[in-house]
């Protein structure tokens, strides 16, 4: 039996990272500048922002970002910071905005969801040298890929899905990522007193390979099994690694899926 295995082991003994790297503030800032502030960061699944005015906030280092779906059903991302006094425009993690604009709770400055422009201030009269067009929210780069929302704090960043993951994005083609919102709220078993009954496990196996024969299960996840085509195996003795876990591999055979330790 053959299988595709990616080696991930040290060829020789090496020293671990210095302890100071885990608490040194200068090293922490270096990590922020070289990694977190310049790479594409996953925010949430698009199903978390289904309706207009729905929002999701995320903190990256010292920066807070708000992602919102505007009235045109477009996803937008801005720094979650008012241009007036630097207050957070939204202090909640997620929800639905009560107003059709992004409204700062401090002095009621309001911004358009569609482009971040400053719509209105709380002053009765602005000074002659104040130009509202100069005080819009700072935009953040956003990209949606197969229902997954990513942002990048680097203004010059280019989107390249092949450099997004440790492996090629093509290895995820057989997973219904767009429909993963239907997995929300699932546990291993619906009966907490019976941990050995694989209620959801059967559904997941059928998701990975519709040819597997399992007992009837009324769970709505089963209908997603039609979305996946299992990796093709040439003969009964052949198998392919579908997914790797720390201590095991999920193997796809011609007519079954097995977990190899």
Secondary structure, 3 states (H helix, E strand, C coil): CCCCCCCCCCCCCCCCCCHHHHCCHHHHHHHHHHHHCCCCEEEEEHHHHCCCCEEEEEEECCEEEEEEECCCCCEEEEECECCCCCCECCCCCEEECCCCEEECCCCCCEEECCCCCEEECCCCCCCCCCCHHHCCCCECEEEEECCEEEEECCCCCCCCHHHCCCCCHHHHCCCCHHHHHHHCCCCCCCCCCCCCCCHHHHHHHHHHCCCCCCCCCCCHHHHHHHHCCCCCCCCCCCCEEEEECCCCEEEECCCCEEEEC
